[in-house]
């Protein structure tokens, strides 16, 4: 970890701790490495899945080129349906540069980042608290808990791992600042915090966590201004007002990140008319309880949990009352057990950005990846609280060691089994259906998997079931149209594309596909209108440019066809159909209209990348 200044020099607490032997220095990270590789090594044989991996890697023309100047410039641009996270884009480009399009290589990079986060978390807690084994226990839980499988075994969740790496590094540099409060050390921590925000907006709550650390274990509050009065002088101390002011630059950057994130997902933001605030608040309260239950018993976990259409008042109100009562009770104990307060408020606070009050994209009821950072607070409570409880009960240490070993074995085996469900799209969404039952998103994505494998009838069946469960599922409506078009039923395809556009008028893929269906029926003017609308919504849509060029080619407007074929190739140089279209249109301009029968050229129909869960987050 960063920072060459040892906290032991300034913290008398550390002087009472035995210096780690060389054996222990090697053994602890080795155990972490063995656990992480033992659970996640199997991902080297896994495939890309059709759940955001397309948008992040396999269908992303900028990322597929690797690290290029054009790609780096694109990474810093703003879109209207994806959160701004240039560091994440660059990490995917680096993967392509190293591993090409082999999914196993990308996933092993995720595994490596998870190991770095595990070891970094251990070092961080050890530095702050001086407690070796409790810090190791927290890191071990973090390494093997099944709720973290989604963050590691899913390529599109790279932003989760990368932002957490910068989260831990920011806190480590903050400790250096607490030892030696200088402008340089402060700006260093602030700079790494910026890199974290550029990886994923989840870090907006980090200033809040830094203030919690000031309370415990750093104990920077001046005596008489906090519940901690042990007379220690480990770090520079200050009043509460100064410590809050100290976080203002961090808070300011968090505010900028929130503003950018809101601007970035304007097209996919879910309105309160669609999902009312009362339902969002009720689901948020329920989610806090559900994460804790899944932490204790993580067997029924899935890639997507459908957002509820309604909640009983007693459920949401009961969950809210439980959370409020627990919070008040914990705060009352803050003097005697400060770790309890810090861990609980960490858990509550860091989940706020993804709790669903503001929603974008295909928002789930909850998501395992969102608990990657928040559950660290619960791990801290368990690590410090269990030791205190057992010491009061005078239970032998052997019992504690046996209990810890049993828990770790349970979580390790469960995680290893959960990783297997991520081997491909079929396994992933089939498992989600078994766990969650009526799940339109899983049905839609499983249908897309079958569609990609040429199993059109199976795809149609899954899309139809998804629509029966949710008649306003625009993606399933569009995808059913694609499947029907491939089956030769253009009239039915047109009907479903139109239904998709009734749900989401600004749906570029549906406009493009409707245009293709209308062109196949000889309705060229209507087709051109829909292609043009798709490009108004999504100007960098190479498939729509190609289709528009093809339609102009059929109607004899060759110069316009050439222009759009060229635009399609600028956006996607690997668009083979556009290359053929441009070649044909150029020859026709020269009078060689019989060289290639352009009626054999087909439209580019888009079965959209399912699904951008722009949750944050995401």
C-alpha positions as CSV (number, residue, x, y, z in Angstrom):
1,X,0.0,0.0,0.0
2,X,1.0,3.6,-0.5
3,X,2.7,5.5,2.3
4,X,6.2,5.0,3.6
5,X,5.6,6.5,7.0
6,X,4.9,3.9,9.7
7,X,1.9,4.6,11.9
8,X,3.8,2.7,14.7
9,X,6.0,5.7,15.2
10,X,3.1,7.9,16.1
11,X,0.6,5.5,17.6
12,X,1.5,4.1,21.1
13,X,-1.1,1.5,20.5
14,X,1.1,-0.2,17.9
15,X,4.1,-0.2,20.3
16,X,2.2,-2.8,22.4
17,X,1.7,-5.0,19.4
18,X,4.3,-7.7,18.5
19,X,6.1,-7.2,15.3
20,X,5.0,-9.6,12.6
21,X,7.5,-12.3,11.9
22,X,8.6,-12.8,8.4
23,X,6.6,-16.0,8.3
24,X,3.4,-14.2,9.2
25,X,4.1,-11.5,6.7
26,X,4.2,-14.1,4.0
27,X,1.5,-16.5,5.4
28,X,-1.4,-14.0,5.6
29,X,-1.3,-12.7,2.0
30,X,-0.6,-16.3,0.9
31,X,-3.8,-17.5,2.6
32,X,-5.8,-14.7,0.9
33,X,-4.3,-15.6,-2.5
34,X,-5.1,-19.3,-2.1
35,X,-8.7,-18.5,-1.0
36,X,-9.3,-16.1,-3.9
37,X,-7.7,-18.3,-6.5
38,X,-9.4,-21.4,-5.2
39,X,-12.8,-19.8,-5.5
40,X,-12.3,-17.8,-8.7
41,X,-9.6,-19.6,-10.7
42,X,-12.4,-21.4,-12.6
43,X,-13.4,-18.1,-14.3
44,X,-10.5,-18.5,-16.8
45,X,-12.8,-21.0,-18.7
46,X,-15.8,-18.7,-18.6
47,X,-17.4,-16.8,-21.4
48,X,-18.7,-13.2,-21.9
49,X,-22.3,-13.0,-20.8
50,X,-25.1,-11.0,-22.5
51,X,-25.6,-8.7,-19.5
52,X,-23.7,-5.5,-20.1
53,X,-20.6,-7.4,-21.3
54,X,-21.6,-6.5,-24.8
55,X,-21.8,-2.7,-24.1
56,X,-18.6,-2.8,-22.1
57,X,-16.4,-5.0,-24.3
58,X,-17.7,-7.4,-27.0
59,X,-19.8,-4.9,-29.0
60,X,-17.9,-1.7,-28.0
61,X,-15.9,-0.7,-31.0
62,X,-13.7,1.7,-28.9
63,X,-12.8,-0.9,-26.3
64,X,-12.2,-3.7,-28.8
65,X,-9.4,-1.6,-30.3
66,X,-7.4,-1.7,-27.1
67,X,-5.5,1.4,-25.9
68,X,-5.7,3.9,-28.7
69,X,-5.7,7.7,-28.7
70,X,-9.2,7.8,-30.2
71,X,-10.3,5.3,-27.5
72,X,-8.9,7.4,-24.7
73,X,-10.5,10.5,-25.9
74,X,-13.8,8.6,-26.2
75,X,-13.5,7.3,-22.7
76,X,-13.7,10.9,-21.3
77,X,-16.8,11.8,-23.4
78,X,-20.3,11.9,-21.9
79,X,-23.1,9.6,-23.1
80,X,-26.7,9.9,-22.3
81,X,-27.2,6.4,-21.1
82,X,-24.0,5.3,-19.3
83,X,-22.4,6.7,-16.2
84,X,-19.2,8.6,-16.8
85,X,-16.3,6.4,-15.7
86,X,-13.3,6.9,-17.9
87,X,-11.0,4.9,-15.6
88,X,-13.2,1.8,-16.1
89,X,-13.3,2.2,-19.8
90,X,-9.5,2.4,-19.9
91,X,-9.2,-0.7,-17.7
92,X,-11.3,-2.7,-20.2
93,X,-9.1,-1.3,-23.1
94,X,-6.0,-2.5,-21.2
95,X,-7.5,-5.9,-20.9
96,X,-8.1,-6.1,-24.6
97,X,-4.5,-4.9,-25.2
98,X,-3.2,-7.8,-23.0
99,X,-5.8,-10.6,-23.5
100,X,-7.5,-9.7,-26.7
101,X,-11.1,-10.9,-26.6
102,X,-10.6,-13.9,-24.4
103,X,-13.1,-13.6,-21.6
104,X,-11.0,-15.6,-19.2
105,X,-8.2,-13.1,-19.3
106,X,-10.5,-10.2,-18.5
107,X,-12.0,-12.2,-15.6
108,X,-8.6,-13.1,-14.2
109,X,-7.9,-9.4,-14.0
110,X,-11.0,-9.1,-11.9
111,X,-9.7,-11.8,-9.7
112,X,-6.4,-10.0,-9.3
113,X,-8.1,-6.8,-8.4
114,X,-10.3,-8.6,-5.8
115,X,-7.1,-10.0,-4.2
116,X,-5.6,-6.5,-4.1
117,X,-8.7,-5.2,-2.5
118,X,-8.7,-8.0,0.1
119,X,-5.0,-7.5,1.0
120,X,-5.4,-3.8,0.9
121,X,-8.3,-3.9,3.3
122,X,-6.3,-6.1,5.7
123,X,-3.3,-3.7,5.7
124,X,-5.6,-0.7,6.1
125,X,-7.5,-2.1,9.1
126,X,-4.2,-3.4,10.6
127,X,-2.7,0.1,10.3
128,X,-5.7,1.9,11.8
129,X,-6.5,-0.5,14.7
130,X,-3.3,-2.4,15.4
131,X,-5.4,-5.6,15.6
132,X,-3.8,-8.3,13.4
133,X,-6.3,-11.1,13.6
134,X,-9.5,-9.1,13.6
135,X,-8.3,-7.2,10.6
136,X,-7.4,-10.5,8.9
137,X,-10.9,-11.9,9.7
138,X,-12.6,-8.9,8.1
139,X,-10.4,-9.2,5.0
140,X,-11.1,-13.0,4.9
141,X,-14.8,-12.5,5.0
142,X,-14.5,-9.9,2.2
143,X,-12.4,-12.4,0.1
144,X,-14.8,-15.4,0.3
145,X,-18.3,-14.1,0.9
146,X,-20.7,-15.2,-1.8
147,X,-22.3,-11.8,-2.2
148,X,-19.0,-10.6,-3.7
149,X,-19.1,-13.2,-6.5
150,X,-21.1,-11.0,-8.8
151,X,-18.4,-8.2,-8.6
152,X,-15.6,-10.7,-9.5
153,X,-17.2,-13.2,-11.9
154,X,-18.8,-10.5,-14.1
155,X,-16.6,-8.6,-16.5
156,X,-19.0,-5.6,-16.6
157,X,-18.7,-5.3,-12.8
158,X,-15.1,-4.1,-13.2
159,X,-16.1,-0.7,-12.1
160,X,-16.9,-2.1,-8.7
161,X,-13.5,-3.6,-8.2
162,X,-11.6,-0.7,-9.6
163,X,-13.4,1.9,-7.6
164,X,-12.9,-0.1,-4.4
165,X,-9.2,-0.3,-5.1
166,X,-9.1,3.5,-5.2
167,X,-11.4,3.7,-2.2
168,X,-8.9,1.7,-0.1
169,X,-6.0,3.6,-1.5
170,X,-7.6,6.9,-0.7
171,X,-8.2,6.0,2.9
172,X,-4.6,4.8,3.2
173,X,-3.3,8.1,1.9
174,X,-5.8,9.9,4.3
175,X,-4.0,8.1,7.1
176,X,-0.7,9.4,5.9
177,X,-2.3,12.9,6.0
178,X,-3.5,12.3,9.5
179,X,0.1,11.5,10.6
180,X,1.6,14.4,8.8
181,X,-1.0,17.0,8.0
182,X,0.5,18.7,5.0
183,X,-1.0,20.1,1.8
184,X,0.9,17.5,-0.2
185,X,-0.4,14.5,1.7
186,X,-3.9,16.0,1.6
187,X,-3.8,16.6,-2.2
188,X,-2.4,13.1,-2.8
189,X,-5.4,11.6,-1.0
190,X,-7.8,13.9,-2.9
191,X,-6.2,13.0,-6.3
192,X,-6.7,9.3,-5.7
193,X,-10.3,10.0,-4.6
194,X,-10.8,11.6,-8.0
195,X,-9.6,8.5,-9.8
196,X,-12.1,6.5,-7.7
197,X,-14.9,8.7,-8.8
198,X,-13.8,8.3,-12.4
199,X,-14.1,4.5,-11.9
200,X,-17.6,4.5,-10.4
201,X,-19.7,7.2,-8.6
202,X,-20.2,4.8,-5.6
203,X,-17.3,6.7,-3.9
204,X,-19.5,9.7,-3.3
205,X,-20.0,8.4,0.3
206,X,-16.3,8.1,1.1
207,X,-16.1,11.6,2.8
208,X,-18.8,10.3,5.2
209,X,-16.7,7.2,5.9
210,X,-13.6,9.3,6.5
211,X,-15.5,11.2,9.2
212,X,-16.5,7.9,10.8
213,X,-12.9,6.9,10.9
214,X,-12.1,10.1,12.6
215,X,-14.4,9.0,15.4
216,X,-13.0,5.4,15.4
217,X,-10.4,4.0,15.2
218,X,-8.4,7.2,14.5
219,X,-10.0,9.1,17.4
220,X,-9.2,12.5,16.1
221,X,-12.1,14.2,17.9
222,X,-10.8,16.5,20.6
223,X,-11.4,15.3,24.1
224,X,-14.8,16.5,25.3
225,X,-16.2,16.7,21.8
226,X,-16.8,13.0,21.2
227,X,-17.6,9.9,23.1
228,X,-14.0,8.7,23.0
229,X,-12.0,10.0,25.9
230,X,-9.0,7.7,26.5
231,X,-6.4,10.4,26.6
232,X,-4.5,9.0,23.6
233,X,-2.8,11.4,21.2
234,X,-2.2,9.1,18.2
235,X,-3.1,11.7,15.5
236,X,-3.6,15.4,15.1
237,X,-6.9,16.2,16.8
238,X,-9.5,18.8,16.1
239,X,-13.0,19.9,16.8
240,X,-15.9,18.4,14.9
241,X,-16.4,21.6,12.9
242,X,-12.8,21.5,11.6
243,X,-13.0,17.8,10.8
244,X,-16.1,18.4,8.7
245,X,-14.5,21.4,7.0
246,X,-11.5,19.1,6.2
247,X,-13.9,17.0,4.2
248,X,-15.4,19.8,2.2
249,X,-13.1,19.4,-0.9
250,X,-14.0,15.7,-0.9
251,X,-17.7,16.5,-0.6
252,X,-17.4,19.1,-3.4
253,X,-15.9,16.5,-5.7
254,X,-18.7,14.1,-4.7
255,X,-21.3,16.7,-5.6
256,X,-19.7,17.2,-9.1
257,X,-19.7,13.4,-9.6
258,X,-23.4,13.3,-8.7
259,X,-24.2,16.1,-11.1
260,X,-22.2,14.4,-13.9
261,X,-23.9,11.1,-13.2
262,X,-27.4,12.6,-13.4
263,X,-26.5,14.2,-16.8
264,X,-25.0,11.0,-18.1
265,X,-28.2,8.9,-17.7
266,X,-30.9,11.4,-18.7
267,X,-32.3,9.1,-21.3
268,X,-32.5,6.1,-19.0
269,X,-33.7,7.8,-15.8
270,X,-36.9,6.2,-14.4
271,X,-39.6,8.7,-13.7
272,X,-41.5,8.9,-10.4
273,X,-44.7,8.3,-12.5
274,X,-43.4,4.9,-13.5
275,X,-42.1,4.0,-10.0
276,X,-43.6,6.1,-7.3
277,X,-41.4,7.4,-4.4
278,X,-43.4,5.5,-1.8
279,X,-42.5,2.2,-3.6
280,X,-38.9,3.2,-3.9
281,X,-38.6,4.1,-0.2
282,X,-40.4,0.9,0.9
283,X,-38.1,-1.2,-1.3
284,X,-35.0,0.7,0.1
285,X,-36.0,-0.2,3.7
286,X,-36.6,-3.8,2.7
287,X,-33.3,-4.0,0.8
288,X,-31.3,-3.0,3.9
289,X,-32.8,-6.0,5.7
290,X,-32.5,-8.3,2.7
291,X,-28.8,-7.7,2.4
292,X,-28.2,-8.6,6.0
293,X,-30.3,-11.8,5.6
294,X,-28.4,-12.8,2.4
295,X,-25.1,-12.0,4.3
296,X,-26.1,-14.6,6.9
297,X,-27.6,-17.2,4.5
298,X,-26.3,-16.5,0.9
299,X,-27.8,-19.5,-0.9
300,X,-30.6,-18.0,-3.0
301,X,-28.6,-15.3,-4.8
302,X,-29.0,-14.3,-8.4
303,X,-27.8,-11.9,-11.0
304,X,-31.0,-9.9,-11.1
305,X,-33.8,-9.4,-8.5
306,X,-37.0,-8.0,-10.1
307,X,-38.1,-4.7,-8.7
308,X,-41.5,-5.2,-6.9
309,X,-44.7,-3.8,-8.5
310,X,-46.1,-3.3,-5.0
311,X,-45.3,-3.7,-1.3
312,X,-47.5,-4.2,1.7
313,X,-47.5,-1.3,4.0
314,X,-46.6,-3.5,7.0
315,X,-43.5,-4.8,5.2
316,X,-42.0,-1.4,4.3
317,X,-43.0,0.2,7.5
318,X,-41.8,-2.7,9.6
319,X,-38.5,-2.7,7.9
320,X,-38.1,1.0,8.5
321,X,-39.0,0.7,12.1
322,X,-36.5,-2.1,12.6
323,X,-33.7,0.0,11.0
324,X,-34.6,3.0,13.1
325,X,-34.7,1.1,16.3
326,X,-31.3,-0.6,15.6
327,X,-29.7,2.7,14.7
328,X,-30.9,4.4,17.8
329,X,-29.8,1.5,20.0
330,X,-26.3,1.4,18.4
331,X,-25.8,5.1,18.7
332,X,-26.6,4.9,22.4
333,X,-23.7,2.4,22.7
334,X,-21.3,4.5,20.7
335,X,-19.1,5.4,23.8
336,X,-18.6,1.8,24.9
337,X,-18.5,0.1,21.5
338,X,-17.5,2.8,18.9
339,X,-16.8,0.1,16.3
340,X,-20.5,-0.9,16.4
341,X,-21.5,2.7,15.5
342,X,-18.9,3.0,12.8
343,X,-19.7,-0.3,11.2
344,X,-23.5,0.2,11.2
345,X,-23.4,3.8,9.9
346,X,-20.8,2.6,7.2
347,X,-23.3,0.0,6.1
348,X,-26.3,2.4,6.1
349,X,-24.4,5.3,4.5
350,X,-22.5,3.6,1.7
351,X,-25.7,1.9,0.4
352,X,-27.5,5.2,-0.1
353,X,-26.3,5.8,-3.7
354,X,-27.7,2.5,-4.9
355,X,-30.8,2.2,-2.7
356,X,-33.1,3.2,-5.5
357,X,-34.5,6.6,-4.6
358,X,-33.1,7.8,-7.9
359,X,-33.2,5.1,-10.6
360,X,-31.8,4.7,-14.1
361,X,-31.8,1.9,-16.5
362,X,-33.3,-1.5,-15.7
363,X,-33.2,-1.0,-12.0
364,X,-33.4,-4.1,-9.8
365,X,-34.8,-4.4,-6.3
366,X,-31.3,-5.0,-5.0
367,X,-28.0,-6.2,-6.4
368,X,-25.2,-8.3,-4.8
369,X,-22.5,-6.1,-6.3
370,X,-23.9,-3.1,-4.5
371,X,-23.0,-4.7,-1.1
372,X,-19.3,-5.1,-2.0
373,X,-18.2,-2.0,0.0
374,X,-21.2,-1.6,2.4
375,X,-20.9,-5.0,4.0
376,X,-17.4,-4.2,5.1
377,X,-19.1,-2.3,7.9
378,X,-20.9,-5.5,9.0
379,X,-17.7,-7.5,8.8
380,X,-16.1,-5.0,11.2
381,X,-18.9,-5.3,13.6
382,X,-18.7,-9.1,13.6
383,X,-14.9,-9.1,14.0
384,X,-14.6,-6.7,16.9
385,X,-18.0,-7.6,18.5
386,X,-17.5,-11.3,18.5
387,X,-14.1,-11.0,20.3
388,X,-15.7,-8.7,22.9
389,X,-18.7,-11.0,23.4
390,X,-16.7,-14.1,23.8
391,X,-14.2,-12.5,26.2
392,X,-17.2,-11.5,28.4
393,X,-18.7,-15.0,28.2
394,X,-15.2,-16.4,28.9
395,X,-15.4,-18.8,26.0
396,X,-12.2,-20.6,25.1
397,X,-10.3,-19.4,22.1
398,X,-10.4,-22.8,20.5
399,X,-14.2,-22.5,20.3
400,X,-13.9,-19.2,18.5
401,X,-11.3,-20.6,16.1
402,X,-13.5,-23.6,15.3
403,X,-16.5,-21.3,14.7
404,X,-14.5,-19.0,12.4
405,X,-13.2,-22.0,10.5
406,X,-16.7,-23.4,10.0
407,X,-18.1,-20.1,8.8
408,X,-15.2,-19.6,6.3
409,X,-15.6,-23.1,4.9
410,X,-19.3,-22.5,4.4
411,X,-18.8,-19.2,2.6
412,X,-15.9,-20.6,0.5
413,X,-17.8,-23.6,-0.7
414,X,-20.9,-21.5,-1.4
415,X,-18.9,-18.9,-3.3
416,X,-17.1,-21.6,-5.4
417,X,-20.5,-23.0,-6.4
418,X,-22.0,-19.6,-7.1
419,X,-19.1,-18.8,-9.5
420,X,-20.0,-21.8,-11.6
421,X,-23.3,-20.2,-12.5
422,X,-21.4,-17.4,-14.2
423,X,-19.7,-19.7,-16.8
424,X,-22.0,-18.6,-19.6
425,X,-25.3,-16.8,-20.2
426,X,-27.4,-19.9,-20.3
427,X,-26.2,-21.1,-16.9
428,X,-26.5,-17.6,-15.4
429,X,-30.0,-16.8,-16.4
430,X,-31.3,-20.3,-15.9
431,X,-30.1,-20.1,-12.3
432,X,-31.7,-16.7,-11.9
433,X,-35.0,-18.1,-13.0
434,X,-34.7,-21.0,-10.5
435,X,-33.9,-18.6,-7.7
436,X,-36.3,-15.8,-8.4
437,X,-39.2,-17.5,-10.2
438,X,-41.1,-15.0,-12.3
439,X,-38.3,-12.8,-13.6
440,X,-38.9,-11.0,-16.9
441,X,-35.3,-9.8,-17.2
442,X,-33.9,-13.3,-16.8
443,X,-36.4,-14.6,-19.3
444,X,-35.6,-11.8,-21.8
445,X,-31.8,-12.4,-21.5
446,X,-32.2,-16.1,-21.8
447,X,-34.3,-15.5,-24.9
448,X,-31.5,-13.4,-26.3
449,X,-29.1,-16.2,-25.6
450,X,-31.2,-18.6,-27.6
451,X,-31.6,-16.0,-30.3
452,X,-27.9,-15.7,-30.6
453,X,-27.6,-19.5,-30.9
454,X,-30.1,-19.6,-33.7
455,X,-32.8,-21.3,-31.5
456,X,-35.5,-18.9,-32.6
457,X,-38.5,-20.8,-31.3
458,X,-37.0,-21.1,-27.8
459,X,-36.2,-17.4,-27.9
460,X,-39.8,-16.5,-28.9
461,X,-41.2,-18.6,-26.1
462,X,-39.0,-16.9,-23.5
463,X,-39.7,-13.4,-24.8
464,X,-43.4,-14.1,-24.9
465,X,-43.4,-15.3,-21.2
466,X,-41.4,-12.2,-20.2
467,X,-44.0,-10.0,-21.9
468,X,-46.9,-11.8,-20.2
469,X,-45.2,-11.1,-16.8
470,X,-44.5,-7.5,-17.8
471,X,-46.4,-6.1,-20.8
472,X,-44.4,-2.9,-20.7
473,X,-41.0,-4.7,-21.0
474,X,-39.7,-2.7,-23.9
475,X,-36.6,-4.8,-24.5
476,X,-38.5,-8.0,-24.6
477,X,-41.0,-6.5,-27.0
478,X,-38.2,-5.3,-29.3
479,X,-36.4,-8.7,-29.0
480,X,-39.6,-10.6,-29.8
481,X,-39.9,-8.4,-32.9
482,X,-36.4,-9.4,-33.9
483,X,-37.1,-13.1,-33.4
484,X,-40.3,-12.9,-35.4
485,X,-38.6,-11.0,-38.2
486,X,-36.0,-13.7,-38.4
487,X,-38.9,-16.2,-38.7
488,X,-40.1,-14.2,-41.7
489,X,-43.2,-12.7,-40.0
490,X,-42.5,-9.0,-40.6
491,X,-46.1,-7.8,-39.9
492,X,-46.0,-9.3,-36.4
493,X,-42.4,-7.9,-35.9
494,X,-43.7,-4.4,-36.8
495,X,-46.5,-4.7,-34.3
496,X,-44.1,-5.5,-31.4
497,X,-41.6,-2.8,-32.4
498,X,-44.4,-0.3,-32.2
499,X,-45.4,-1.6,-28.8
500,X,-41.8,-1.2,-27.6
501,X,-41.8,2.4,-28.8
502,X,-45.1,3.1,-27.0
503,X,-43.3,2.2,-23.8
504,X,-40.0,4.0,-24.6
505,X,-40.5,6.5,-27.5
506,X,-36.7,7.3,-27.4
507,X,-35.6,3.7,-28.0
508,X,-33.1,3.8,-30.9
509,X,-32.8,0.1,-31.4
510,X,-36.6,-0.3,-31.7
511,X,-36.6,2.6,-34.3
512,X,-33.8,1.0,-36.2
513,X,-35.5,-2.4,-36.2
514,X,-38.9,-1.0,-37.2
515,X,-37.2,0.8,-40.1
516,X,-35.7,-2.5,-41.2
517,X,-39.0,-4.3,-41.1
518,X,-40.7,-1.5,-43.0
519,X,-38.0,-1.4,-45.6
520,X,-38.5,-5.2,-46.1
521,X,-42.1,-4.3,-46.9
522,X,-41.1,-1.7,-49.5
523,X,-42.2,1.2,-47.2
524,X,-39.0,3.2,-47.8
525,X,-40.1,6.6,-46.7
526,X,-41.4,5.3,-43.3
527,X,-38.2,3.3,-42.9
528,X,-36.0,6.4,-43.5
529,X,-38.1,8.3,-40.9
530,X,-37.4,5.7,-38.2
531,X,-33.7,5.4,-39.1
532,X,-33.4,9.1,-38.9
533,X,-35.2,9.1,-35.5
534,X,-32.8,6.5,-34.2
535,X,-29.8,8.6,-35.2
536,X,-31.3,11.7,-33.5
537,X,-31.5,9.7,-30.3
538,X,-28.2,8.0,-30.8
539,X,-26.0,9.8,-33.3
540,X,-23.1,7.3,-33.0
541,X,-25.3,4.3,-34.1
542,X,-23.4,2.6,-36.9
543,X,-26.2,0.1,-37.6
544,X,-28.7,2.8,-38.3
545,X,-26.3,4.7,-40.6
546,X,-25.7,1.4,-42.5
547,X,-29.5,0.8,-42.8
548,X,-30.1,4.3,-43.9
549,X,-27.4,3.9,-46.5
550,X,-29.0,0.7,-47.7
551,X,-32.4,2.3,-48.0
552,X,-31.0,5.2,-50.0
553,X,-29.3,2.7,-52.2
554,X,-32.6,1.0,-53.0
555,X,-34.3,4.3,-53.8
556,X,-31.5,5.4,-56.1
557,X,-30.1,8.2,-53.9
558,X,-26.5,6.9,-54.3
559,X,-24.6,9.9,-52.9
560,X,-26.7,9.8,-49.7
561,X,-26.0,6.1,-49.5
562,X,-22.3,6.6,-49.8
563,X,-22.4,9.3,-47.0
564,X,-24.1,7.0,-44.5
565,X,-22.0,4.0,-45.3
566,X,-18.9,6.1,-44.7
567,X,-20.3,7.3,-41.4
568,X,-21.1,3.7,-40.3
569,X,-17.4,2.8,-41.1
570,X,-16.1,5.8,-39.2
571,X,-18.0,4.7,-36.1
572,X,-17.2,1.0,-36.6
573,X,-14.4,0.2,-39.0
574,X,-15.2,-3.5,-38.5
575,X,-18.7,-3.2,-40.0
576,X,-18.2,-5.6,-42.9
577,X,-21.7,-4.9,-44.2
578,X,-21.0,-1.2,-44.4
579,X,-17.8,-1.9,-46.3
580,X,-19.7,-4.0,-48.9
581,X,-22.4,-1.3,-49.1
582,X,-19.8,1.4,-49.7
583,X,-18.1,-0.7,-52.4
584,X,-21.4,-1.3,-54.1
585,X,-22.6,2.3,-54.0
586,X,-19.2,3.6,-55.3
587,X,-19.3,1.2,-58.3
588,X,-22.9,2.2,-59.0
589,X,-21.9,5.8,-59.1
590,X,-19.4,4.8,-61.7
591,X,-22.0,3.0,-63.8
592,X,-21.2,-0.6,-62.7
593,X,-24.7,-1.2,-61.3
594,X,-24.7,-4.8,-62.3
595,X,-21.5,-5.8,-60.5
596,X,-23.3,-6.6,-57.2
597,X,-27.0,-7.1,-56.9
598,X,-27.6,-4.9,-53.9
599,X,-31.0,-6.4,-53.2
600,X,-29.0,-9.3,-51.7
601,X,-27.7,-6.9,-49.0
602,X,-29.6,-7.2,-45.7
603,X,-30.5,-4.8,-43.0
604,X,-28.6,-4.6,-39.7
605,X,-31.1,-5.6,-37.1
606,X,-30.2,-4.9,-33.5
607,X,-31.1,-7.2,-30.6
608,X,-29.9,-4.7,-28.0
609,X,-27.2,-5.2,-25.5
610,X,-29.2,-6.5,-22.5
611,X,-29.2,-4.7,-20.3
612,X,-27.4,-1.5,-19.1
613,X,-28.2,-1.5,-15.4
614,X,-27.1,2.0,-14.9
615,X,-27.7,1.9,-11.3
616,X,-25.2,4.2,-9.7
617,X,-23.9,3.4,-9.9
618,X,-24.3,1.2,-11.2
